Amino acid sequence: MVQAIGAKPNFQANQTLIQPNTSVTFTDSTIFGAPATGWLWDFGDGSPTSTAQNPSHTYTTSGNYTVSLTVSDLDGCSRTLTKAAYIKVLGCPESVTVNNNAGQCEANVVLPDFEGFSNGNAIQLDGTNDHIMASLPTIFNSIGTNNFTIEMWANRTSSSTSRLFFAQFDSNNFVTILINSLGVPYIFIRDNSIFYSVNTANSIPLNQWTHLAFKWNATSKTITVLINGVELQNTASGGSSTFGDNNRMTIGSRTDSAQFFKGKIDEVRIWNQERSNADIAASMNICVSETDANLVAYYHLDEDSGSTIVNDATGNGYTGTLINSDTTTAWADGIVSCNGYVTNDFTNTNNASGVYPIGNTTVTWTATNTMGNTATCTQLVTVVDNENPVITCPAAITINTDAGECTSTASIGTATATDNCGVPTVSNDAPSSFPIGDTTVTWTATDATGNTATCTQLVTVVDNENPVITCPVAITINTDAGECTSTASIGTATATDNCGVPTVSNDAPSSFPIGDTTVTWTATDVTGNTATCTQLVTVVDNENPVITCPVAITINTDAGECTSTASIGTATATDNCGVPTVSNDAPSSFPIGDTTVTWTATDVTGNTATCTQLVTVVDNENPVITCPVAITINTDAGECTSTASIGTATATDNCGVPTVSNDAPSSFPIGDTTVTWTATDATGNTATCTQVITVTDIALPTTIAQDITISLDTSGNASITPLMIDNGSNDNCTIASLTLDRTTFNCSDVGTPVLVTLTAIDASGNTSSANAFVTVEDNESPVVITQNISVELNSSGTVTITPEMINNGSYDACGIANMALSITTFNCPILNEDQLVTLIITDVNGNSNTATAYVSFTGSDLDLDNIADSCDTELNPDVTPILGISPNNDGENDTWVIENITNFPKAKIEVFDRNGVAVYNATNYQNNWAGNRNGSGELVPVGSYYFSINIFGDGSLFIKGWLYINY
């Protein structure tokens, strides 16, 4: 009977993660038992099927597509292979448009996580009392000697101070991560009572996933922190930390159940090595191998709802327990996908939330699946500035017409404007000149995106220019016949104005009395501005006058004189007909004291009248004082003040010699002192002047220096301050500053003392210097970094290694002088046993350090006994064939099994019937022969068959015997 087995369908695609409108080429890798007759492909997107063996297909729409291949052979058998969700077409988030933050030229944009990749679960803690508790990994029992790396993802939702991680051996040996209320991570490591800590000075934002990792080097006692895969360069000491309960590890709290974390935590990994920055960044968005030898504990935190068990994926036995948690809500969406991941170039995570500038920002998303396929797409985030500028108009203003004009071109001021994005432009609709009256000016502020704001200003133009009037000349008229008045004509004034023709009026009486009459002429324009002039009209008569003296008067002496020629007023006199003349007997100048003046009025006919006036002269003129010129004097010897002479002021007075005094101190301080000089005359009048006294310090400070010794830090640098060199420098006043001509040193300064100069500068700028020697020492050991290697034994079974093969980037700030190994030559080592070697590195200044690595070995081992063939005295593979089969599909002995034959892919298998005819042969036998005759598929008859097994395929070793077949 011939049994048709059928084909074993299989296929691959050249890429399984693509963008829309990308062509995918499928390759058939089916194993056929009979000649192939057909292929039928279903691409999973509803498009027509294909019958090509290796078709290409273009996917146009984002999504996950299941691909099926059905193959047929000449025996009439057909089989189908379906790969679920085999092709993933990446779909980017839609473009987003948001408005700017109020008052800012940017926007806080909150976006959802990228959808399309399952990121598993994460633990969600409520910040009240729930946390994860696990037994303490032994790596934390000896913090002082074990390097380690701890990393995790965190998404905090509260501003409370909390703990992300805590591992405590005892109160003097523990490791913890604290997040303060501002979101700043602190790393605390206590090693045998000594605190080593880091304040990262970087805030982890609320409601956003952040990757946090730190590395501990037990040799250098240093902590290195990375956030989102980037090492922080500017960190500071974090001080000290409280502690919890011993021999315990917690996630989300302190080990004594305090300072609970609120938010999500995902992918917690604990390594027994300092991972490189590149390895941390490369693996933070994906899952790592759970069997990695350097993983101490690994928590995916992908448990299902209801679970209280937190699995340690390494199998090292550090599985934890979820404490005080509602397990129906504790397991929420995570951040890391074990099937692939997506990041963007804005935050380097699967969430692009953040602060965006005004305008368009293109966010590029990159997806990577576990097969290493990548695809990118872009999302446009547009921030629109829709905020109007803020404008403030000038205040309402009233301006006058221009001289000689009926309009105004006066300035009305300028509006001021601000905007959230830059400085807006300001314009207005003001006319080139303003007419009389009210004009409303609209001011407009326009920002760079066209947003506008307006305000108005009221501009009022008034005509305050008076008309110009010209009066008739003074006139003397006679009284009318028989009257003491006159009605004679006195003429007419003329007038002009900047706005029209003014009206003219006067206050002349209907008839003029005897004597002088002043007529006031008034011109009035259309806005009520007026101008006046006067005209004297004199009516002559001979009646005796009436006189009135000025009131008693007190006047001051003339400038620079002890007498006064000031006006004392004028007596007034009237007459029934005419104006009398007035005279007096006053002296040309009045002496100090009282003088009686007699006034006389004489009319045109010689009639007179007299009166007296008392004139009192007083001296109110201040003396004249001249100060000495400003003077600069030096400090007294050994003092910070001066008692030097400053000179004397001189003074004069209109009446006698004044006295002179000043307010100078007994000694003058450094700097400017203003001295006020005062002159006082006999009547108490005073005058003052000032003199500036400048005291300068020309005494040099005394500079005293001392030699010092300093050590380089781990980066090969050291620095000093002037106070370290100063040894009691002093000055007669004060020293303002101390400076050094050199403050930094490096490896090149080791060995020979360096001469430095200390310079003292006092408050007056005087300087002096002194020299000292700085001795620089290098006491830092090199940093030794090793790598495990695998080497191949030579034909003699030996191999030699060099230090360079073990070295993996060891370094020293001042340079490495020598590298050596504890073992360099190996003779016939066991192939599956690694050997430990020590790398010793010495720097250029004699400091040395060591680290270890493992050497593994490879070589030809035909019999797989882990002894290289060149070292093996016998070849004895453990290959054992069974001697009977019954291929009847009952599940027992259906195929010929040769134990361990799959370890020898070059082995040649041959089976012969009793006539010596070959019925089966194979190379790389897989224990799958079921009695079928070669090439035909028919079963051989029941009976005994001779077999030959050429173990190594080269005829050097055979196993032969008889096989019995029964159905």
ABEGO torsion letter per residue (X at the ends): XBBBAEBBBBBBBABABBBBGBBBBBBBABBBABBBABBBBBAGAGBBBBABABBBBBBABBEBBBBBBBBBBAAGBBBBBBBBGABBBBBBBBBBBBBBBBGBABBBBBBBBBBGBBAEBBBBBAGAABBBBBBBBAAAABAAABBBBBBBBBBBABABBBBABBBBABAABBBBBBBBAAGBBBBBBBBGGBBBBBBAGBBBBBGBBBBBBBBBBAAAGBBBBBBGGBBBABBBBAEBBBBBBBGBBBBGBBAAGBGBBBEBBBGBBBBABBBBAAAAAAAAABBBBAABAABABBBAGABBBGBABBBBAAGAGABBBBBGBBAAAABBBBABBAAEBBBBAAAGBABABEBBBBEBBBBBBBBBBAAGBBBBBBBBBBBBBABBBBBBBBBBBBBBBBBGBABBABBAEBBBBBBABEBBBBBBABBABBBBEBBBBBBBBBBAAGBBBBBBBBBBBBBABBBBBBBBBBBBBBBBBGBABBABBAEBBBBBBABEBBBBBBABBABBBBEBBBBBBBBBBAAGBBBBBBBBBBBBBABBBBBBBBBBBBBBBBBGBABBABBAEBBBBBBABEBBBBBBABBABBBBEBBBBBBBBBBAAGBBBBBBBBBBBBBABBBBBBBBBBBBBBBBBGBABBABBAEBBBBBBABEBBBBBBABBABBBBEBBBBBBBBBBAAGBBBBBBBBBBBBBABBBBBBBBBBBBBBBAAGBBBBBAAAABAGBBBABBBABBBBABABBBAAABGBBBBBBBBBBBAAGBBBBBBBBBBBBBABBBBBBBBBBBBBBBAAGBBBBBAAAABAGBBBAAEBABBBBABABBBGBBAABBBBBBBBBBBAAGBBBBBBBBBBBBEBBAAGAGBBAAABABBBBBBBBBABBBBAGAGBGABBBBBGAAABAABBBBBBBAAGBBABBBBGBAGABAGBBBGAGBBBBBEBBBBBBBAAGAGABBBBEBBBBBX
